[in-house]
Amino acid sequence: MVSGTYTLKRTLDIRADNIIIVSITGDPEDVIIQGTGMSKNAKVKNLIRVLGKNFVLSGITLQKSGHHLIQIAGEYD
C-alpha cells in the first residue's frame, strides 16, 4: 500500500485465498488503516474480517477499531 492513513467506512472482508496487504516501505508508521474508534456511533466494529486462507498483513498499523483489529472467521474452514 502507498503511504497514508486510510479510514474505513465498513469492515474490510477478505474472502479470497492468498491475499497479501503490505506497505511499500515496510514501515508500519507509513501506512495506517483505521476505523472510527469505540464510540457509540462507531460504524466499523472490526477493521478486517478474514474468511480466506493464507492471508498476510505486513508493515501496516491498525487502529481505532470498535471491537477487533482483525477477526479470523475460522468457522469457514
N, C-alpha and C positions, 0 to 999 in steps of 0.2 A: 504494500500500500504506500501511497505517496504521503509524505509528512503532513500532519494536520490533526485537527480534532473533529471527530465525526460524532454527531449527536443523533442517536436512533429515535425514530418516532414509533417503532414497534420492534418486537423481538426479531432478531435475525435467525431464521430457521435454516439450518444446514441439513438438507435432505439427501443430497447425493454423496456417494463414497469418494474418498481420496481428494478432499478439499484441503487446500493449504492457504492460509492467510498469513503473510509475512510482510513486515515493514521493509522498505527498500534499504534503509540504513542499518537495520538490526538493533537500533537503539529504542527501547520502549518509551523513552521520553519524547520521541519524534512523532509517534502515532498514538492517538488516544481515541478509543471507542467508548462512548458513554451513553448512559440513559438519562432519565430525568430525576434521579435520586429516589429517596424514600418518603416523599411527601404523600399526603392523602390523594393528591391529584396525579400522581405518577402513573403514566400510561405504559411504561416499559418495566415489567416485573423482572424478567430475565433478559439479559443482553443477548446471549447467544444460546440457542437450543439445538443440540446436535443429535440428529437421528441417523446420519450416515456413518459408515465405517472409515477408519484411518483419517481422522481429522487432525490437522496441525495448525496451531496458532503460535507465532513466534515474533518476538521483538515488538510487541504491542501492549499498551497499558489499557486495562478495562476498569471502568469506574462508574460510580453513581447509578448502581442498579437498585431497583426496588426490592428484589429478592436475591437472585443468584447472578453472578457474572456469567457463568457457563452452566447450563443444565444438560447433562448427558441422559438421553432417553434410551436407556438400556433395554427397556421392555420391547423395543422394536428390533431386537436381535442384534 
